[in-house]
Amino acid sequence: MLPTLALTALCWFLGLHFVLTGVLAANVLQGQEIWLILDALLKPAAVFFGATVLLLTHLLGAPGRVRSAAVLVVAAVLLLVVPGIPPDKVLPAFLPFLLVFLAAWPLLLWLRSRPRTQAALLALLGLLATLGVGLWNVPVEPSAPNRLGLVAFVPNSIWSRDFSQDANKDHYPFCTFVQNSLGYRDIEPNWAQSGRTRVLLVGDSYIWGDGIATEANTLGTLLRARLEALAPGRFDVVSAGYPGNGIYGYTRAVEQLAPVLHPNVAVIGYLGEADLNPVDAQSLTEGQLHGAWLRTLMLRMHTGQHLHEWSVGIATELGQTPESKLQFQQLFQRLAACGRANGTQVALLNYPSRAIAPQGAFAVPKEIQRVDLPEPLRYRGQASELWYAKDSHPKPLLNQKLADLLAQWLLQRPQR
């Protein structure tokens, strides 16, 4: 009976997780991307089939051999499903969930002669434990949409993280993250128009500073210091990066921040095809269910992280659908239009230093400028003094060199 309990508990937990992930995918994707939605929904269907098999064997009081066979069938189903889940995101949350079932073990033994009552109780405990653990499982990084509706961390929050046990990071230092009132890792922006040339820096974890110990070595801080050294009193820098954002998130950030911050220049840290993914942090935030407890459940069960990491592996295919090409074309057009409407020069800091869009995919408006990384600064596929290897993120030295590159470009650009 103990293996049945454990497998039923896992079925309920994974089932709810994949249902929420499937709903999120349906809210974010469209058109030919429907196959991704179907894949997301087939997994919970398989899991709930397994849970149903186990519960029916209890309900019908099936012989021991039938129950053993049901356990083997469900175990086989789970072997197909579980590898698709990032272990460090979902499976640790299952451990307290399993403890809830083990705590109910004496009661279930007492009900052993009452299979119908036992099956109903097992189903009820599974549902309640899943909801309880989902709501209790607080994410490591507290995130929430800011007052402009942009994905960000909790405003004015301070938190730290030790990456030494993270297999996906190589030699990251102990990091402390201090957010401003917008939830970005930067100093508080000057909301008043100071007469300085204001630079808005937008991006994902490269701009936010994944692997950077303190905000002193983020690109925004270093660019601010470099411009002040070269042209005292002439420039103001505002940084708005969030891990996992893509071209959709960048566009939304410029559209929302430009009217309130009035930047003269918006520089977007652009990662090439990696940013041409319809499943980015901003779209996932907007695709979450309404209702406080449902939203909390989706956030704390990491459905967004799961769907994003899942999509990264097929980002090239996602970016080649007709719907995606049209969406990306429209997003770049929106960036250009936002720049014109707010008197902002939009530019891409092009990390890959290749074409902005895959050949023949879509056209980028000519008014969007680009600043390419020089050959010696580009990622070489291995660790160096400039780059972390495993997740190809910039180190502080690269941020210093990019701050100098951008400062020189900003000083030399024609004034609008």
C-alpha positions in Angstrom: 0.0 0.0 0.0 2.9 2.4 0.7 4.1 2.4 -3.0 0.5 3.1 -4.0 0.3 6.0 -1.6 3.6 7.5 -2.9 2.7 7.2 -6.5 -0.8 8.6 -6.0 0.7 11.6 -4.2 3.1 12.2 -7.0 0.3 11.8 -9.6 -1.8 14.5 -7.9 1.1 16.9 -7.6 2.5 16.5 -11.1 -1.0 16.5 -12.5 -1.9 19.9 -11.0 1.5 21.3 -12.0 1.1 20.3 -15.6 -2.5 21.4 -15.8 -1.4 24.9 -14.6 1.5 24.9 -17.0 -0.8 23.9 -19.9 -3.2 26.7 -19.1 -0.3 29.1 -19.0 0.9 27.9 -22.4 -2.6 28.3 -23.8 -2.7 31.9 -22.7 0.7 32.7 -24.1 1.0 30.8 -27.4 -1.2 30.8 -30.5 -1.7 29.4 -34.1 0.8 26.7 -35.2 2.3 26.8 -31.7 -0.8 24.8 -30.6 1.3 21.6 -30.7 3.2 22.9 -27.7 -0.1 23.4 -25.8 -1.2 19.9 -26.7 2.1 18.5 -25.4 1.6 20.4 -22.2 -1.9 19.0 -21.8 -1.1 15.4 -22.7 1.3 15.1 -19.8 -1.3 16.0 -17.1 -3.8 13.7 -18.9 -1.3 10.8 -18.5 -0.7 11.7 -14.9 -4.4 11.8 -14.0 -4.9 8.6 -15.9 -2.3 7.0 -13.6 -4.0 8.5 -10.5 -7.4 7.2 -11.6 -6.0 3.7 -12.1 -4.6 3.6 -8.6 -7.8 5.1 -7.1 -10.0 2.6 -8.9 -8.0 -0.3 -7.7 -8.7 0.8 -4.2 -12.4 1.7 -4.9 -13.1 -1.7 -6.4 -11.1 -3.6 -3.8 -9.0 -5.2 -6.5 -6.8 -8.2 -5.7 -3.1 -7.7 -4.8 -1.9 -8.7 -8.2 -4.1 -6.1 -9.9 -2.9 -3.4 -7.5 0.7 -4.3 -8.1 0.2 -4.2 -11.9 -1.5 -0.8 -11.6 1.5 0.5 -9.6 3.9 -0.7 -12.3 1.8 0.9 -15.1 1.7 4.3 -13.3 5.4 4.1 -12.4 6.1 3.6 -16.1 4.0 6.6 -17.0 5.8 8.7 -14.4 9.2 7.7 -15.8 8.1 9.3 -19.1 6.8 12.5 -17.5 9.2 13.3 -14.6 12.4 13.8 -16.8 10.6 16.8 -18.5 10.5 18.7 -15.2 13.5 20.8 -14.0 14.4 18.9 -10.8 15.6 21.9 -8.9 12.3 23.7 -9.6 9.5 21.2 -9.0 10.6 17.9 -7.4 11.9 19.4 -4.1 8.4 20.8 -3.5 7.0 17.3 -3.7 8.9 16.1 -0.6 6.6 17.9 2.0 3.7 16.9 -0.2 4.7 13.2 0.3 5.1 13.8 4.1 1.4 14.8 4.2 0.5 11.4 2.8 2.8 9.5 5.1 1.3 11.4 8.1 -2.1 10.0 7.0 -0.7 6.4 6.9 -2.1 5.2 10.3 -5.5 6.5 9.4 -5.4 4.7 6.0 -4.4 1.5 7.7 -7.4 1.8 10.0 -9.6 2.3 6.9 -8.1 -0.6 5.0 -11.2 -2.7 5.4 -13.3 0.2 3.9 -11.9 0.6 0.3 -14.5 3.1 -0.9 -14.0 5.4 2.1 -10.2 4.9 1.8 -10.2 5.9 -1.9 -12.3 8.9 -1.4 -10.1 10.0 1.5 -7.0 9.4 -0.5 -8.3 11.6 -3.3 -9.3 14.4 -1.0 -6.0 14.3 0.9 -4.2 14.5 -2.5 -6.1 17.5 -3.6 -5.8 19.4 -0.3 -2.1 18.6 0.1 -1.3 19.7 -3.5 -3.0 23.0 -3.0 -1.4 23.5 0.4 2.1 22.7 -0.7 1.7 24.7 -3.8 0.7 27.8 -1.8 3.4 27.1 0.9 6.3 26.5 -1.5 7.6 30.1 -1.6 9.9 30.8 -4.6 13.5 31.7 -3.9 13.3 35.0 -5.8 10.2 37.0 -4.8 8.8 38.4 -8.0 5.6 40.4 -8.8 4.5 42.8 -11.6 5.4 46.4 -10.7 3.0 49.3 -10.7 3.5 49.7 -14.5 2.5 46.1 -15.1 6.1 45.0 -15.9 7.6 41.8 -14.6 9.9 42.7 -11.8 11.1 41.6 -8.4 9.3 42.8 -5.3 9.9 46.6 -5.0 12.5 47.7 -2.5 13.3 44.1 -1.6 16.7 42.8 -0.6 17.7 39.1 -0.9 20.7 37.0 -1.4 21.5 33.7 -3.0 24.3 31.1 -2.7 24.9 29.5 -6.2 27.6 27.1 -5.0 25.1 24.1 -5.2 23.6 25.1 -8.5 24.8 22.7 -11.2 23.9 25.1 -14.0 26.2 27.8 -12.6 30.0 27.7 -12.6 31.8 29.6 -9.9 29.2 32.2 -9.3 29.9 34.3 -6.2 27.5 34.8 -3.3 25.1 37.4 -4.7 23.1 40.1 -3.0 20.2 41.7 -4.9 18.8 45.1 -4.0 15.8 46.3 -5.9 14.5 49.9 -6.3 10.8 51.0 -6.2 10.2 49.5 -9.6 11.6 46.1 -8.6 14.8 46.5 -10.7 18.3 45.9 -9.5 19.4 49.6 -9.7 19.4 52.8 -7.8 16.2 54.7 -7.5 15.5 56.6 -10.8 15.4 60.3 -10.9 11.8 60.9 -11.9 12.2 64.6 -12.6 13.6 65.7 -16.0 17.1 66.9 -15.0 18.2 68.3 -18.4 20.8 65.5 -18.7 20.8 63.0 -21.5 18.9 60.0 -20.0 19.8 56.5 -21.0 17.4 53.7 -20.4 19.0 50.3 -20.3 16.6 47.3 -20.8 17.3 43.6 -21.0 17.3 40.2 -19.3 19.6 38.6 -16.8 22.6 40.0 -18.7 21.5 43.5 -17.8 20.0 42.6 -14.4 23.4 41.0 -13.4 23.0 37.2 -13.0 26.4 36.0 -11.5 27.3 39.6 -10.5 27.9 39.7 -6.7 26.5 43.2 -6.1 24.9 46.0 -8.2 28.3 47.8 -8.2 29.4 45.7 -11.1 26.2 45.5 -13.1 26.3 47.1 -16.6 24.0 49.9 -15.6 26.1 51.0 -12.6 29.3 50.7 -14.5 27.9 52.7 -17.5 26.7 55.4 -15.1 30.1 55.7 -13.5 31.9 55.7 -16.9 29.8 58.4 -18.4 30.2 60.5 -15.3 34.0 60.2 -15.6 34.0 61.1 -19.3 31.3 63.7 -19.3 30.5 64.9 -15.7 26.9 66.0 -15.2 25.8 65.2 -18.8 24.2 61.7 -18.5 21.7 59.9 -16.4 21.4 56.1 -16.6 18.3 54.0 -15.6 18.6 50.2 -15.7 15.5 47.9 -16.1 16.6 44.3 -16.5 14.7 41.1 -15.6 15.9 37.5 -16.0 14.1 35.6 -18.8 12.8 38.5 -20.7 12.8 38.6 -24.5 11.9 40.9 -27.3 8.3 41.1 -26.1 9.3 42.0 -22.5 11.8 44.6 -23.8 9.2 46.2 -26.0 6.7 46.4 -23.1 9.4 47.8 -20.9 10.3 50.6 -23.3 6.6 51.3 -24.0 5.8 51.7 -20.3 9.0 53.4 -19.1 9.6 55.8 -21.9 6.5 58.0 -21.2 7.4 58.3 -17.5 11.2 58.5 -17.6 11.6 60.4 -20.9 14.8 58.8 -22.0 16.8 60.2 -24.9 18.2 56.8 -25.6 16.9 53.3 -24.9 19.6 50.6 -25.2 18.4 47.0 -25.3 20.7 44.2 -24.4 19.9 41.9 -27.3 20.8 38.2 -27.4 19.7 37.4 -31.0 17.6 34.3 -31.6 17.5 33.5 -27.8 15.4 36.6 -27.4 13.0 35.6 -30.2 11.0 33.4 -27.9 7.3 34.1 -27.5 7.5 32.5 -24.0 9.4 35.2 -22.1 9.1 36.4 -18.5 6.7 39.3 -19.4 4.4 37.2 -21.5 4.3 34.5 -18.8 3.4 37.1 -16.2 0.6 38.4 -18.3 -0.6 34.9 -19.1 -1.2 33.9 -15.5 -4.7 33.2 -14.2 -6.6 36.0 -12.5 -7.5 35.6 -8.9 -5.1 36.0 -6.0 -4.9 32.4 -4.9 -4.7 30.9 -8.4 -2.0 33.4 -9.4 -0.1 32.6 -6.2 -0.4 28.9 -6.9 1.0 29.3 -10.4 3.9 31.4 -9.1 4.9 29.1 -6.3 4.6 25.9 -8.2 7.1 27.5 -10.7 4.9 26.8 -13.7 6.3 29.9 -15.5 9.9 28.8 -15.0 9.0 25.3 -16.2 7.3 26.5 -19.4 10.1 29.0 -20.1 12.9 26.5 -19.7 11.0 24.0 -21.7 10.5 26.5 -24.5 14.2 27.5 -24.6 15.0 24.1 -26.0 12.7 24.6 -28.9 13.1 28.4 -29.3 14.3 28.1 -32.9 11.2 26.1 -33.9 8.9 28.5 -32.0 10.5 31.5 -33.6 10.0 30.1 -37.2 6.2 29.8 -37.0 4.3 32.3 -39.2 2.6 33.7 -36.0 5.9 34.2 -34.3 7.5 36.0 -37.3 4.6 38.3 -37.6 4.7 39.0 -33.8 8.4 39.8 -33.8 8.0 42.0 -36.8 5.2 43.9 -35.0 7.3 44.2 -31.8 10.2 45.8 -33.6 7.8 48.1 -35.3 6.3 49.0 -31.9 9.8 49.7 -30.6 10.5 52.1 -33.4 7.1 53.8 -33.1 7.6 54.2 -29.3 11.0 55.8 -30.0 9.4 58.3 -32.4 6.5 59.1 -30.1 8.8 59.8 -27.1 11.8 61.3 -28.9 13.9 58.3 -27.9 16.7 56.7 -30.0 16.3 52.9 -29.7 19.5 50.9 -30.1 20.4 47.2 -29.6 23.5 46.2 -27.8 24.0 43.1 -29.9 25.8 40.4 -27.9 26.0 37.7 -30.6 27.1 40.4 -33.2 25.1 38.6 -35.9 22.0 39.6 -37.9 19.3 41.0 -35.7 16.7 38.6 -37.3 17.2 35.2 -38.9 17.6 35.5 -42.7 14.2 36.1 -44.3 12.3 36.0 -41.0 11.3 39.7 -40.8 12.7 43.2 -41.3 14.0 45.4 -38.5 13.1 49.2 -38.9 16.2 51.2 -40.0 15.8 53.7 -37.2 16.7 51.0 -34.6 20.5 51.2 -34.4 22.8 48.5 -33.2 26.0 48.4 -31.2 27.9 45.1 -31.9 30.3 43.5 -29.5 33.9 43.6 -30.9 35.3 40.2 -31.8 37.5 39.8 -28.7 34.5 40.4 -26.4 32.2 37.7 -27.9 31.3 34.5 -26.1 33.6 31.6 -27.3 31.7 28.7 -25.8 34.0 28.3 -22.8 34.9 30.0 -19.5 37.1 33.1 -19.7 37.9 36.2 -17.8 34.9 37.8 -19.6 32.3 35.0 -19.6 30.9 32.3 -17.3 30.8 29.0 -19.3 27.8 26.9 -18.3 25.1 29.6 -18.8 27.2 32.0 -20.9 26.6 35.1 -18.7 28.9 38.1 -18.5 31.4 38.5 -15.8 32.2 41.9 -14.2 35.2 42.5 -16.5 33.0 42.1 -19.6 30.5 44.6 -18.1 33.4 47.1 -17.6 34.4 46.8 -21.2 30.8 47.1 -22.4 30.3 50.1 -20.2 33.3 51.8 -22.0 32.0 50.7 -25.4 28.5 52.1 -24.8 29.9 55.3 -23.2 32.0 56.0 -26.3 29.1 55.3 -28.6 26.8 57.6 -26.6 29.3 60.4 -26.6 29.8 60.1 -30.4 26.2 59.7 -31.5 24.5 62.6 -33.2 22.2 64.5 -30.8 18.5 64.3 -31.8 
